[in-house]
Amino acid sequence: MNDEEIKRLEKEVKKTKRLAGEAAMALHDLIEDRLPEAYGELMETAQATFDACKAWDDACKKLLAATGETA
């Protein structure tokens, strides 16, 4: 894999980490500020957070595989 592809993967890791952080903040805000009234939003928000974290993990694994590093 060339340097350009590695940089693209690094950018993807940073982007997905930011998105996972934003999703985690939304979940935190729901839990801290709006429960129990907004309990109907809990599953959707939690799933979105899980999906964002999974995307970040997948991006990290791709980068590690491309650079030959181990976790």
C-alpha positions in Angstrom: 0.0 0.0 0.0 1.4 3.4 -0.9 1.7 6.5 1.2 -1.3 8.1 -0.3 -3.5 5.2 0.6 -2.1 5.1 4.1 -2.9 8.8 4.5 -6.4 8.2 3.3 -6.9 5.5 5.9 -5.5 7.7 8.6 -7.9 10.4 7.6 -10.8 7.9 7.7 -9.7 6.8 11.3 -9.7 10.5 12.4 -13.1 11.1 10.8 -14.8 8.0 12.2 -13.3 8.8 15.7 -14.8 12.3 15.6 -18.2 10.9 14.5 -18.0 8.3 17.3 -17.3 11.0 19.8 -20.2 13.1 18.6 -22.5 10.1 18.8 -21.2 9.3 22.3 -21.9 12.9 23.4 -25.5 12.7 22.0 -26.0 9.5 24.0 -24.5 11.1 27.1 -26.7 14.2 26.8 -29.8 12.0 26.4 -28.9 10.0 29.5 -27.8 12.9 31.6 -30.4 15.5 30.6 -33.5 14.0 29.1 -34.2 10.6 30.7 -36.6 9.2 31.7 -38.9 11.4 29.6 -37.1 10.7 26.3 -36.7 7.0 26.9 -38.2 6.4 23.4 -35.0 7.8 21.9 -32.7 5.6 23.9 -32.5 2.5 21.6 -32.0 4.6 18.4 -29.4 6.8 20.0 -27.5 3.8 21.5 -27.6 2.0 18.1 -26.2 5.0 16.3 -23.4 5.3 18.9 -22.6 1.6 18.5 -22.6 1.9 14.7 -20.3 4.9 14.9 -17.9 3.2 17.2 -17.9 0.0 15.1 -17.1 2.1 12.0 -14.1 3.6 13.9 -12.9 0.2 15.0 -13.2 -1.1 11.4 -11.2 1.9 10.1 -8.5 1.3 12.7 -8.2 -2.4 11.8 -7.9 -1.4 8.1 -5.1 1.0 8.9 -3.3 -1.5 11.1 -3.5 -4.1 8.5 -2.2 -1.7 5.8 0.7 -0.6 7.9 1.5 -4.1 9.2 1.1 -3.1 12.8 -0.6 -5.0 15.5 -3.1 -3.7 18.0 
